[in-house]
Amino acid sequence: MEEIEEYREEMIKQKEEYEKWKKKQGDSDLMFNEKDNEKNI
């Protein structure tokens, strides 16, 4: 039973890290998109 709880906590931790990374990537994507859009004008 204890192993399942540890595994679950690890999954939650990884998901949180992924959410942070995804948000960070999303922000940088927006920056790149803005630069690309300026070039096209």
N, CA, C and O atoms as CSV, one atom per row, in Angstrom:
chain,resi,resn,atom,element,x,y,z
A,1,MET,N,N,0.825,-1.200,0.000
A,1,MET,CA,C,0.000,0.000,0.000
A,1,MET,C,C,0.865,1.258,0.000
A,1,MET,O,O,0.553,2.248,-0.661
A,2,GLU,N,N,1.945,1.194,0.748
A,2,GLU,CA,C,2.819,2.362,0.878
A,2,GLU,C,C,3.458,2.729,-0.462
A,2,GLU,O,O,3.617,3.907,-0.781
A,3,GLU,N,N,3.820,1.710,-1.240
A,3,GLU,CA,C,4.446,1.944,-2.543
A,3,GLU,C,C,3.509,2.717,-3.471
A,3,GLU,O,O,3.938,3.605,-4.208
A,4,ILE,N,N,2.240,2.371,-3.423
A,4,ILE,CA,C,1.257,3.053,-4.273
A,4,ILE,C,C,1.191,4.530,-3.914
A,4,ILE,O,O,1.127,5.386,-4.796
A,5,GLU,N,N,1.207,4.825,-2.635
A,5,GLU,CA,C,1.147,6.227,-2.186
A,5,GLU,C,C,2.389,6.993,-2.646
A,5,GLU,O,O,2.284,8.129,-3.107
A,6,GLU,N,N,3.550,6.378,-2.521
A,6,GLU,CA,C,4.787,7.029,-2.965
A,6,GLU,C,C,4.745,7.277,-4.470
A,6,GLU,O,O,5.128,8.347,-4.944
A,7,TYR,N,N,4.277,6.281,-5.212
A,7,TYR,CA,C,4.174,6.391,-6.663
A,7,TYR,C,C,3.228,7.529,-7.034
A,7,TYR,O,O,3.507,8.315,-7.939
A,8,ARG,N,N,2.109,7.603,-6.324
A,8,ARG,CA,C,1.109,8.634,-6.588
A,8,ARG,C,C,1.698,10.029,-6.332
A,8,ARG,O,O,1.504,10.949,-7.127
A,9,GLU,N,N,2.414,10.170,-5.218
A,9,GLU,CA,C,3.039,11.460,-4.900
A,9,GLU,C,C,4.049,11.851,-5.972
A,9,GLU,O,O,4.142,13.018,-6.351
A,10,GLU,N,N,4.800,10.873,-6.456
A,10,GLU,CA,C,5.790,11.134,-7.497
A,10,GLU,C,C,5.107,11.612,-8.772
A,10,GLU,O,O,5.581,12.544,-9.423
A,11,MET,N,N,3.994,10.975,-9.128
A,11,MET,CA,C,3.250,11.363,-10.328
A,11,MET,C,C,2.725,12.792,-10.194
A,11,MET,O,O,2.790,13.574,-11.143
A,12,ILE,N,N,2.211,13.126,-9.021
A,12,ILE,CA,C,1.690,14.477,-8.785
A,12,ILE,C,C,2.816,15.490,-8.924
A,12,ILE,O,O,2.637,16.547,-9.528
A,13,LYS,N,N,3.976,15.166,-8.365
A,13,LYS,CA,C,5.131,16.064,-8.427
A,13,LYS,C,C,5.552,16.278,-9.880
A,13,LYS,O,O,5.819,17.406,-10.295
A,14,GLN,N,N,5.609,15.194,-10.646
A,14,GLN,CA,C,6.000,15.305,-12.050
A,14,GLN,C,C,4.985,16.122,-12.833
A,14,GLN,O,O,5.355,16.899,-13.713
A,15,LYS,N,N,3.714,15.952,-12.517
A,15,LYS,CA,C,2.671,16.700,-13.219
A,15,LYS,C,C,2.835,18.195,-12.938
A,15,LYS,O,O,2.709,19.021,-13.842
A,16,GLU,N,N,3.118,18.538,-11.669
A,16,GLU,CA,C,3.311,19.945,-11.310
A,16,GLU,C,C,4.507,20.527,-12.054
A,16,GLU,O,O,4.444,21.646,-12.563
A,17,GLU,N,N,5.595,19.766,-12.114
A,17,GLU,CA,C,6.779,20.224,-12.843
A,17,GLU,C,C,6.435,20.443,-14.315
A,17,GLU,O,O,6.847,21.433,-14.920
A,18,TYR,N,N,5.674,19.505,-14.881
A,18,TYR,CA,C,5.290,19.600,-16.284
A,18,TYR,C,C,4.422,20.833,-16.523
A,18,TYR,O,O,4.585,21.530,-17.524
A,19,GLU,N,N,3.494,21.098,-15.594
A,19,GLU,CA,C,2.622,22.276,-15.732
A,19,GLU,C,C,3.456,23.554,-15.710
A,19,GLU,O,O,3.218,24.468,-16.499
A,20,LYS,N,N,4.434,23.616,-14.808
A,20,LYS,CA,C,5.320,24.791,-14.736
A,20,LYS,C,C,6.081,24.951,-16.046
A,20,LYS,O,O,6.171,26.048,-16.597
A,21,TRP,N,N,6.633,23.829,-16.542
A,21,TRP,CA,C,7.415,23.855,-17.781
A,21,TRP,C,C,6.537,24.284,-18.950
A,21,TRP,O,O,6.945,25.090,-19.786
A,22,LYS,N,N,5.334,23.736,-18.996
A,22,LYS,CA,C,4.421,24.039,-20.089
A,22,LYS,C,C,4.076,25.530,-20.079
A,22,LYS,O,O,4.022,26.172,-21.127
A,23,LYS,N,N,3.844,26.062,-18.893
A,23,LYS,CA,C,3.521,27.487,-18.787
A,23,LYS,C,C,4.708,28.336,-19.253
A,23,LYS,O,O,4.540,29.319,-19.974
A,24,LYS,N,N,5.900,27.940,-18.831
A,24,LYS,CA,C,7.109,28.655,-19.223
A,24,LYS,C,C,7.296,28.581,-20.742
A,24,LYS,O,O,7.604,29.590,-21.377
A,25,GLN,N,N,7.114,27.406,-21.320
A,25,GLN,CA,C,7.236,27.226,-22.761
A,25,GLN,C,C,6.189,28.062,-23.496
A,25,GLN,O,O,6.471,28.668,-24.530
A,26,GLY,N,N,4.985,28.081,-22.947
A,26,GLY,CA,C,3.909,28.850,-23.558
A,26,GLY,C,C,4.268,30.325,-23.615
A,26,GLY,O,O,4.026,30.993,-24.620
A,27,ASP,N,N,4.845,30.829,-22.533
A,27,ASP,CA,C,5.239,32.232,-22.498
A,27,ASP,C,C,6.303,32.516,-23.554
A,27,ASP,O,O,6.229,33.521,-24.262
A,28,SER,N,N,7.288,31.635,-23.657
A,28,SER,CA,C,8.352,31.875,-24.632
A,28,SER,C,C,7.794,31.756,-26.046
A,28,SER,O,O,8.219,32.489,-26.939
A,29,ASP,N,N,6.847,30.844,-26.262
A,29,ASP,CA,C,6.219,30.720,-27.579
A,29,ASP,C,C,5.528,32.022,-27.958
A,29,ASP,O,O,5.618,32.469,-29.102
A,30,LEU,N,N,4.845,32.621,-27.005
A,30,LEU,CA,C,4.164,33.886,-27.276
A,30,LEU,C,C,5.172,34.945,-27.698
A,30,LEU,O,O,4.925,35.715,-28.627
A,31,MET,N,N,6.314,34.980,-27.007
A,31,MET,CA,C,7.342,35.967,-27.344
A,31,MET,C,C,7.835,35.742,-28.770
A,31,MET,O,O,7.957,36.691,-29.545
A,32,PHE,N,N,8.116,34.493,-29.113
A,32,PHE,CA,C,8.605,34.200,-30.458
A,32,PHE,C,C,7.545,34.535,-31.495
A,32,PHE,O,O,7.857,35.066,-32.560
A,33,ASN,N,N,6.305,34.227,-31.187
A,33,ASN,CA,C,5.227,34.511,-32.134
A,33,ASN,C,C,5.102,36.009,-32.373
A,33,ASN,O,O,4.869,36.440,-33.502
A,34,GLU,N,N,5.254,36.796,-31.332
A,34,GLU,CA,C,5.170,38.255,-31.489
A,34,GLU,C,C,6.287,38.742,-32.396
A,34,GLU,O,O,6.060,39.583,-33.267
A,35,LYS,N,N,7.491,38.222,-32.198
A,35,LYS,CA,C,8.619,38.619,-33.044
A,35,LYS,C,C,8.366,38.224,-34.487
A,35,LYS,O,O,8.612,39.009,-35.403
A,36,ASP,N,N,7.869,36.996,-34.693
A,36,ASP,CA,C,7.570,36.543,-36.050
A,36,ASP,C,C,6.516,37.417,-36.698
A,36,ASP,O,O,6.617,37.765,-37.875
A,37,ASN,N,N,5.507,37.768,-35.924
A,37,ASN,CA,C,4.426,38.594,-36.464
A,37,ASN,C,C,4.938,39.975,-36.883
A,37,ASN,O,O,4.485,40.531,-37.883
A,38,GLU,N,N,5.882,40.524,-36.116
A,38,GLU,CA,C,6.429,41.840,-36.453
A,38,GLU,C,C,7.190,41.768,-37.787
A,38,GLU,O,O,7.121,42.697,-38.592
A,39,LYS,N,N,7.907,40.673,-38.014
A,39,LYS,CA,C,8.670,40.513,-39.255
A,39,LYS,C,C,7.743,40.478,-40.467
A,39,LYS,O,O,8.076,40.998,-41.532
A,40,ASN,N,N,6.583,39.864,-40.293
A,40,ASN,CA,C,5.664,39.672,-41.413
A,40,ASN,C,C,4.960,40.964,-41.817
A,40,ASN,O,O,4.442,41.068,-42.929
A,41,ILE,N,N,4.938,41.925,-40.939
A,41,ILE,CA,C,4.200,43.172,-41.238
A,41,ILE,C,C,4.978,44.025,-42.222
A,41,ILE,O,O,4.524,45.107,-42.595
